[in-house]
Each structure stands twice: as structure tokens, then as C-alpha cells.
Amino acid sequence: MASDGGSSLPQAAKPSSSKELGARVASALVLIPVALVAAYWGGWPFALFWFAAGIAMMIEWTNMTRVEPLRTVQAVFGVGLAVLTALFLANAAFGLGVLACVIFLVTGTFLAKGSDGRRWAASGFAYAVIIVLVPPIVRAHPNLGLIGLLWMFAVVWATDIAAYFTGRALGGPKLWPQVSPKKTWSGFAGGLLAGTLGGFLVAWGAQRLGLMPPFSLRNTVMLSMVASVASQLGDLGESALKRHCNVKDSSHLIPGHGGVMDRLDGFWAVSLILGIVLLAIRLAE
């Protein structure tokens, strides 16, 4: 979650805000090492890590949007995500994965009641598929691998942290008050600067250590900028969804953060961009 301008909070809310920040830090100290260890390990542990995240995000999405029959749709989509994970780990043909995705998407959507329910069901499954498949694909990619994944983490985490603290410290005009009244343009700018720098430093450090071929400074900076903006847009998009559904958090699974969607909204947006790029490359081959 990014760009929170704490200066706009009422004075009475300050102690509560400090307590929430403490919970956020404590959760991060647990979750970040787990994510990094899973990323280093790769293979099936990493795939299962993101499968669990995708299941949680699908459940949060369908809960918030009140898809019915809820448990039936969630069960179908959960099996679908498990099948997609198994196909990835088995190195199955691309076409087989696409077919399985379509079958479970259509089945779960068909079972949902009402046109709105079917749209929410379909979009919830598609949302979860991105987070279940793209990070493991990046980790296994011969030209991306662990460095590509660390680049994603660096951009998203640096953007998130800098936007939060810059927005609180500087305040100023609101970024999109109708959707997220605490986010500011100063937070957006701080997040953009930090995310770009973080992404560049990962690529630069990897190149200096001989872990990747020489790269273009301009292209690395531009790609990191795009990813940082996407991360903040992903945050805003999830805020818009929560406002539409009249909920504060996607769930209460992670202390200080809310739900898995609240924690991974920016990472999901960066995963979407990389997924589209990798798919385009795959289709062009």
C-alpha cells in the first residue's frame, strides 16, 4: 500500500496510526524473509508460496464482491489454480495450460449467479491466475531468474515504503481523493523515485557481479519507472474495488496490512505487465 499522507489524519487518530505502523513493520519482518527464502529456493516451494497467495486473493476477491454460490465458485477456482500450479511444475505444454485455465474460468463463471456475479467471478479468477503463475515463470525464466524476481521486489517494496513515508512527511495535494483520500502526489513522486532507484540498483549490482549481461542504463531506468507507476496504480485499483464493495480491507489475515490483496496489489500490477511482455514474446516465437 502506497502514498499514505498521514498529515491529513485528525490528531485523535495519531496513536492508532502509530500502532498500525508497528503492526505493519512486524508483519513485514516476517513476510519479507519468507518471500526471499522462497525466491532463492525456487522450484516447487516457490510455486506453492504463490499458489497459496493466489488462493487467498481469489477468496478475498469473491468474498468482497459477494459472488454466489460463494463456496462452490471458490472451490472450482481453487481446484483450477491447483491444476495450473501442477501443470507449471510438470513443465506441461503451453496450450494445455491455456486450455485448463479456460475450462475452470468458464465453469466457475457459469456457476455464479447473475450477470454481475459472473463478471466478478471471472475477474477474480483471472486476478488470481496472474499472481499464481507469473512470479514462478519469472523465477524459472533463463534470462530473468532470481535477479528478475529481486528486481520486482525491489521496485515494489521501495515504491511502497517511500510513498508511505514521503506522503506522511510532506502531505500536499491528494492523488485521487475519491478513491483513496490519504494518498498524495508527494507520496507518488517519492515512491516513483525510490522504486526507480531500487530497480536500477538491483540490475546494476547483478551486472557488476557478473550475474547478468551488460544492460542499458536508460532502458533499466525506464522499465523501473513504468513498474513503479504500475505498482501505485495497482494499489489505487484495489482501493477503488474496496470502496465499491464498501470494505476497509480485503480481509484481516495480515496484521497491519489487512488481506493478501492489500499486501500484493502493487506486486500484482507489476506481475501483470511482465506477464503480458512474456506472453507477447512467447507468441512471437
Legacy VTK file of the C-alpha trace (Angstrom):
# vtk DataFile Version 3.0
C-alpha trace
ASCII
DATASET POLYDATA
POINTS 285 float
0.000 0.000 0.000
1.484 3.325 -1.013
1.286 7.095 -0.795
-0.489 7.444 2.538
-0.326 11.091 3.578
-0.509 10.901 7.331
-0.564 14.669 7.767
-4.215 14.742 6.809
-5.255 12.500 9.705
-7.083 14.005 12.656
-4.987 14.439 15.801
-7.020 11.803 17.637
-6.099 9.224 15.029
-2.311 9.565 15.522
-1.894 6.911 18.294
-3.940 4.416 16.292
-1.850 5.206 13.227
1.370 4.554 15.163
0.021 1.226 16.394
-0.932 0.261 12.834
2.550 1.186 11.604
4.082 -1.047 14.261
1.915 -3.952 13.139
2.881 -3.302 9.512
6.580 -3.383 10.373
6.236 -6.557 12.443
4.360 -8.310 9.639
6.919 -7.178 7.084
9.774 -8.536 9.215
8.122 -11.953 8.989
6.826 -11.936 5.418
9.816 -10.422 3.594
12.348 -13.071 4.732
9.860 -15.827 3.865
9.370 -14.378 0.367
13.130 -14.001 -0.161
13.936 -17.523 1.035
11.218 -18.966 -1.207
12.554 -16.913 -4.131
16.110 -18.152 -3.543
14.910 -21.743 -3.280
12.745 -21.587 -6.409
11.095 -24.720 -7.788
8.067 -26.212 -6.108
8.406 -24.350 -2.758
8.284 -21.035 -4.597
5.368 -22.161 -6.780
3.423 -23.317 -3.707
4.127 -19.989 -1.988
2.416 -18.116 -4.826
-0.311 -20.727 -5.137
-1.222 -20.007 -1.505
-1.155 -16.263 -2.209
-3.399 -16.725 -5.252
-5.899 -18.811 -3.305
-6.087 -16.130 -0.609
-6.535 -13.359 -3.185
-9.269 -15.260 -5.036
-11.131 -15.876 -1.781
-10.795 -12.229 -0.730
-11.988 -11.018 -4.138
-15.056 -13.262 -4.260
-15.871 -12.522 -0.614
-15.723 -8.759 -1.163
-17.763 -8.859 -4.367
-20.310 -11.257 -2.805
-20.248 -13.861 -5.552
-22.890 -16.558 -5.104
-22.889 -19.505 -4.572
-19.696 -18.431 -2.826
-18.181 -21.699 -1.612
-18.989 -23.550 -4.828
-17.330 -20.936 -7.016
-14.353 -20.704 -4.676
-13.938 -24.486 -4.717
-13.939 -24.631 -8.516
-11.481 -21.776 -8.815
-9.287 -23.235 -6.068
-9.042 -26.539 -7.934
-8.307 -24.595 -11.110
-5.413 -22.731 -9.507
-4.056 -26.018 -8.122
-4.210 -27.599 -11.580
-2.411 -24.636 -13.147
0.312 -24.846 -10.494
0.696 -28.579 -11.083
0.924 -28.073 -14.851
3.603 -25.432 -14.372
5.641 -27.702 -12.098
5.250 -30.548 -14.602
6.513 -28.276 -17.381
3.342 -29.020 -19.347
2.735 -27.660 -22.831
1.644 -24.022 -23.024
-1.556 -24.947 -24.845
-2.550 -27.397 -22.120
-2.200 -24.685 -19.502
-4.328 -22.293 -21.557
-6.992 -24.987 -22.012
-7.112 -25.743 -18.281
-7.359 -22.032 -17.484
-10.273 -21.574 -19.870
-12.112 -24.662 -18.583
-12.013 -23.597 -14.942
-12.708 -19.953 -15.786
-15.814 -20.870 -17.791
-17.019 -23.443 -15.241
-16.730 -21.151 -12.235
-18.214 -18.219 -14.110
-21.144 -20.315 -15.334
-21.940 -21.417 -11.768
-22.062 -17.836 -10.450
-25.491 -16.220 -10.166
-26.448 -13.071 -12.066
-24.563 -11.133 -14.710
-22.698 -9.059 -12.114
-21.805 -12.170 -10.160
-20.420 -13.844 -13.254
-18.309 -10.800 -14.125
-16.913 -10.598 -10.611
-16.245 -14.336 -10.547
-14.403 -14.313 -13.873
-12.304 -11.271 -12.973
-11.461 -12.765 -9.564
-10.115 -15.955 -11.129
-8.135 -14.009 -13.731
-6.730 -11.803 -10.951
-5.522 -14.823 -9.010
-4.062 -16.581 -12.070
-1.628 -13.690 -12.590
-0.163 -13.976 -9.104
-0.103 -17.794 -9.169
1.760 -18.116 -12.469
3.828 -15.030 -13.282
6.277 -14.980 -10.318
7.170 -18.696 -10.755
7.515 -18.183 -14.517
9.854 -15.229 -13.930
11.884 -17.265 -11.419
12.253 -20.145 -13.886
12.964 -17.918 -16.906
16.546 -18.385 -18.219
17.016 -14.644 -18.862
15.311 -13.386 -15.711
15.507 -15.910 -12.904
16.241 -14.804 -9.366
17.561 -11.408 -10.489
14.330 -10.619 -12.352
12.336 -11.527 -9.287
14.550 -9.459 -6.972
14.107 -6.541 -9.368
10.324 -6.864 -8.991
10.605 -6.991 -5.205
12.958 -4.001 -5.106
10.744 -1.790 -7.262
7.539 -2.639 -5.420
8.936 -2.526 -1.894
10.928 0.667 -2.440
7.902 2.325 -4.051
5.630 1.213 -1.231
7.880 2.303 1.630
8.965 5.628 0.131
5.446 6.583 -0.950
4.096 5.854 2.531
6.679 7.895 4.418
7.013 10.692 1.840
3.268 11.153 1.784
3.087 11.274 5.568
6.014 13.674 5.863
5.201 16.117 3.070
1.438 15.825 2.632
0.115 18.190 -0.021
-2.452 17.731 -2.801
-4.313 14.450 -2.856
-3.610 11.974 -5.622
-7.170 10.640 -6.072
-9.286 11.592 -3.042
-12.460 9.969 -4.371
-10.751 6.582 -4.264
-8.065 6.873 -1.566
-8.214 10.107 0.457
-4.848 9.605 2.203
-2.665 9.246 -0.884
-0.806 12.324 -2.087
1.126 13.472 -5.125
4.195 13.881 -2.927
3.902 10.225 -1.928
3.503 9.241 -5.565
6.648 11.168 -6.539
8.643 9.781 -3.618
7.572 6.258 -4.472
8.422 6.731 -8.140
11.913 8.000 -7.334
12.660 5.245 -4.810
11.176 2.458 -6.942
13.199 3.548 -9.970
16.378 3.709 -7.917
15.702 0.349 -6.270
15.117 -1.406 -9.581
18.205 0.132 -11.109
20.423 -0.819 -8.165
19.389 -4.478 -8.363
20.172 -4.640 -12.084
23.399 -2.654 -11.680
24.590 -4.787 -8.785
23.783 -8.023 -10.629
25.687 -6.819 -13.681
28.703 -5.801 -11.585
28.757 -9.267 -10.008
28.563 -10.926 -13.423
25.124 -12.392 -12.743
23.592 -10.862 -15.865
24.875 -9.456 -19.174
25.561 -5.732 -19.623
22.388 -3.680 -19.708
21.233 -0.315 -20.949
21.081 2.272 -18.168
18.292 4.124 -19.932
16.179 1.022 -20.515
16.621 -0.167 -16.930
15.587 3.202 -15.532
12.592 3.453 -17.883
11.394 -0.069 -17.079
11.762 0.558 -13.355
9.782 3.796 -13.696
6.982 2.009 -15.541
6.909 -0.737 -12.909
6.838 1.807 -10.058
3.908 3.648 -11.622
2.140 0.320 -12.244
2.672 -0.642 -8.609
0.975 2.535 -7.402
-1.840 2.157 -9.933
-2.382 -1.396 -8.707
-2.721 -0.007 -5.188
-5.237 2.593 -6.358
-7.175 -0.016 -8.308
-7.567 -2.190 -5.246
-8.597 0.867 -3.210
-11.296 1.576 -5.807
-12.532 -2.016 -5.560
-12.706 -1.843 -1.752
-14.564 1.456 -1.918
-17.019 -0.059 -4.409
-17.538 -3.030 -2.098
-17.689 -0.769 0.994
-14.932 -2.556 2.900
-11.805 -1.166 4.591
-9.529 -4.165 3.996
-9.730 -7.176 1.701
-9.524 -9.360 4.843
-7.837 -9.366 8.263
-5.287 -12.069 7.531
-2.116 -9.933 7.883
-1.823 -7.653 10.963
-1.315 -4.031 9.968
-1.874 -4.737 6.285
-5.335 -6.283 6.053
-5.503 -9.019 3.476
-3.196 -10.576 0.917
-4.665 -8.340 -1.775
-3.807 -5.309 0.346
-0.201 -6.502 0.573
0.249 -7.634 -3.047
-1.795 -5.117 -5.058
1.309 -3.345 -6.363
3.237 -6.559 -6.951
0.243 -7.924 -8.844
0.283 -4.939 -11.229
3.999 -5.384 -11.947
3.383 -9.121 -12.463
0.638 -8.294 -14.946
2.995 -6.133 -17.015
5.750 -8.753 -17.034
3.207 -11.461 -17.804
1.946 -9.552 -20.842
5.510 -8.951 -22.058
6.492 -12.618 -21.627
3.281 -13.776 -23.317
3.890 -11.457 -26.271
7.425 -12.796 -26.621
6.138 -16.372 -26.410
3.509 -15.811 -29.110
6.011 -14.047 -31.371
8.425 -17.003 -31.326
LINES 1 286
285 0 1 2 3 4 5 6 7 8 9 10 11 12 13 14 15 16 17 18 19 20 21 22 23 24 25 26 27 28 29 30 31 32 33 34 35 36 37 38 39 40 41 42 43 44 45 46 47 48 49 50 51 52 53 54 55 56 57 58 59 60 61 62 63 64 65 66 67 68 69 70 71 72 73 74 75 76 77 78 79 80 81 82 83 84 85 86 87 88 89 90 91 92 93 94 95 96 97 98 99 100 101 102 103 104 105 106 107 108 109 110 111 112 113 114 115 116 117 118 119 120 121 122 123 124 125 126 127 128 129 130 131 132 133 134 135 136 137 138 139 140 141 142 143 144 145 146 147 148 149 150 151 152 153 154 155 156 157 158 159 160 161 162 163 164 165 166 167 168 169 170 171 172 173 174 175 176 177 178 179 180 181 182 183 184 185 186 187 188 189 190 191 192 193 194 195 196 197 198 199 200 201 202 203 204 205 206 207 208 209 210 211 212 213 214 215 216 217 218 219 220 221 222 223 224 225 226 227 228 229 230 231 232 233 234 235 236 237 238 239 240 241 242 243 244 245 246 247 248 249 250 251 252 253 254 255 256 257 258 259 260 261 262 263 264 265 266 267 268 269 270 271 272 273 274 275 276 277 278 279 280 281 282 283 284
